[in-house]
């Protein structure tokens, strides 16, 4: 129990880093999933004076994924039914041609403006409707949300670094005498520091497995799936393989870096 208490400070600090990392991953996946949904539902309308082939429109930009010709029949049906069939056919010919353009990913405002300019460079295209106002609002909200979460995660990491720095000084003071005595007997630096690296790795493993248990439990909660379904996206809250390996790597890296700083600090005092 006493041994466990000696590890608590660093384990909690590492858990703070792993928690902020996982939150950022979930937000990143949520935004990507939502953007994919927006890509499937978002489209532009291009108006042309003459019939254009699908290949002609796709060649304008690599962003164009699909082209659908919009029939003018619905518009014509709203006109006076007294129009003769001949005039109706003539009207169909003279009406501009409308095309629904689907994109291969959800564009940024700058990409949208560039794409609009590329379409208008075609001498037959007279108008491009991008629904820019709605598009920009949605896109900027996504970026704002991601930025807020990023600031939150960074704040947690910075506070955690301060906690780790404090733990570093405690470890340095605790093992200073033992390391100095081993140095007097000619022990190599790596041998004097072996206990610190062992403690660092043990704490990293402990923090990683605790984080695995925590996030696996949260992943299993029905309310998590229900909330994601409610907003219409599918997100892997916790990937048992990828996320765990990432957390393990981060925690081991931070812990070993902590132990290295302890060793370097001790060498400076000698």
N, C-alpha and C positions, 0 to 999 in steps of 0.2 A: 504494500500500500504506500509506504514511504517512497519507494522507487517510482511508483506511478505519479505521485505528487510532484516529484522533481521534473517530470516531463510535461506536466499540465500546461504551463505557460506557453511553451513552444508549440505544443499540439494545438492549443486553442488559436494561436496566431496563424498557424498553417491552415487550420480549418477556415479562418476568416478569408485567407487568400483563395482557397479552393471554392468557398461559397461564392465569392464575388466572380470568380472565373466561370463557375457553372451558370450563374445568373446571366452573365454576358453571353454565354453560348446559347442559352435558351432564348434570349431576346433576339440574338442574331438569326437563329433558326426560325423564330416566329416571323420576323420581318421578311426573311427570304420566302417563307411559305405564303405570307400574305401578298408579297409582290408577285409570286407565281399566280395566285388567284386573280390579281389585278391584270396580269398579262393576258389571262384567258378571257377576261371580261372587257378589257379595254380595246378600242379600235378607233381608227380615224376614218373620215369620209373624204374622198377625193372626187372633185367634179371636173369632167373633161368635155371638150367640145366634140370629140369623136371617139369611136370605140378604140380602146387600148387593150392590147393583149396582156395576159397575166405576166408573161416574161418581161414585157417592157416595164411594167411597174416594179417587178422584183429587181430588175437590173438597176433601178434608181438608187437603191440602198440595201445593204446587207441586213438591215433591221426588219425589212418586210418579210413576214413569214407566210402570209396567206392573203389572197385577193378574192373578194366575192363581189359579183356584179349585183347591184341593187335594182330591182325591177321598178319601172315607173308606173306600173299598173295601178298601184294603190293611190297614187296621186291623180291619175287620169280618172279613176272611178269617182272621185270627189267632184269632178266637173259636171257641167250640165249634161244630162242624159240625151238632150236633143241633138247633140253633135253627131253628125253622120259617121258611119264606120270609116269612110274614106278619109275624112278629116281627122278622125281618131288615129288612124294608122300614120297619117302624115305628122300628127302631133308627136307620136312616139319617136318618129325619125328625127324631128327637129329638137326634141328635148335634150338637154345635156345628159351625159352619161355619168352615173353615180357608182362609185366603187367603195366597198368597205375594206379597209386595210387593217389586218391583224399583224402584230409585231412579235418578234421572237423573244423579247424580254421587255420588262416595264422600263420605259426610257426616263432619263433625267430631263429636267426642263431644257438644258442646253442641247441634249440629243434631239429633243422634240423640235426645237427651233431650227436646228440644222436639217432635220428631215423635211420639215415644211419648206425650207428654202430649196432643197433638192427637188422636191415635187414641182414647185412653182417654176423651176428652171426649164421644165418641159413645156414647150410652146402650146400644147393642147390643153394643159391643165390650167383651169381658171381660178379654182378655189380649193383650199384645204381646210377642213374643219377638224381641229385637234381636241376640242373640249378642254383647252389649256387651263382655264380657271379651275375647274374641278380637279384636273390632273395635278396641277402645281400644289393645290391645297393638300391633297392626299399624300403626295410625295414629301412635302415639307414636314407634314405631321410625322411621317415615318422617320425622317432624319432627326427631327427634334426628339422623338422618343428614344431613338438609339443613342443620341448624344447625352441625354439625361442619364440613361443607364450606364453609359461609358464613364461619365463623371462620378456617378455613385460607386462604380467598381474601382475606379482609380483612387477615390477617397479612402475606400476600405483598404486597398493595398498600401497606401501611404501610411495610414494609421497602424496597419499591421507591421510594416517595416520598422516603425518606431518601437513597437512592442518587441520585435525581434532584436533590435539594437540593445534594448534594455536587458533582454535575456542573454545577449552576447556578453555584456559586461558582467552579469552574474556568473555565467559559466567561466569567464576568464578569471574572476576573483576566486571562484571555488576550486579551480584546477591549477592555479598559479604555483602553489607550493609543491604539488606533486610533480608538475612538469619541470620545475627548477631543480628538484632533487634528482630526477632522472637525467637531466642535462649534466649535472655534476658528475654522474657516473658514466658519462659518455654516450648516453642513449641518442640514437638518431632522431631527427625532428619528427619523422613520420611515426616512429614508435612512441614518442612522448605524446603525440597528438591522437593516437589510435583510439583512445577512449572517447574523445570528443566526436570523432567521425562515426564511431559506433553508436553513440547516443543520437547523433544527427540522423543517421539512417533509420534507427529504431523509431524515432519520433515521426519521421516522414512516412514510414510504413503504417504506423498507428493512425496518424491523421488521415492517410489515404483510405484505409479500411473503414474508419469511422465515417468519412465522407461518403464512401460507397454505400454503407448501410443506411445513412440518412437519406441520400438521394434516391436509392432504390425503394425505400419506404414511401417517399413522397410520390415517386413515379407510380406506385401501386394504388394510390388514393383515387377513387372514382371521380372525385370533384375536379381533379386536374384534367382528366380526359373530357369531362363535361364542359369545363370552361373553354377549352380549346375548340371543342365542337360547337359551342355557342357562338364563337366568333368566326366559325367556318374555316378553320385551318387545322392541319395535321402536323404536330410537332413531336419529335422524340425528346421528351424532357430529360431523360438520362440514358445514354448509350452505355450499356454495361461493359463493353469492351473498349471502345474508342475513348469515352470520357474518363473511364477509370485509369487507362494507361496514361492519358494526358495529365490527370491529377497526380498520379504517382510520379511521373517525370518532373512535374513542377515542384512538388513537395520535396523530392530528393535533391533537386537542383538548389532550391532555396536553403535547405538544411545543410548541405555540403558547403555552400557558399558561406553560411553562418559559421560553420566549424573552421573554414579556411581563414575567415576574418579573425577568429579567436587566436588561431595559430600565428598569423601575421602580427597581431597586436602583442602577443606574448614575446615574439622575437624582437620586436622593437624595444620592449622594456628591458630585455637582457642586454 
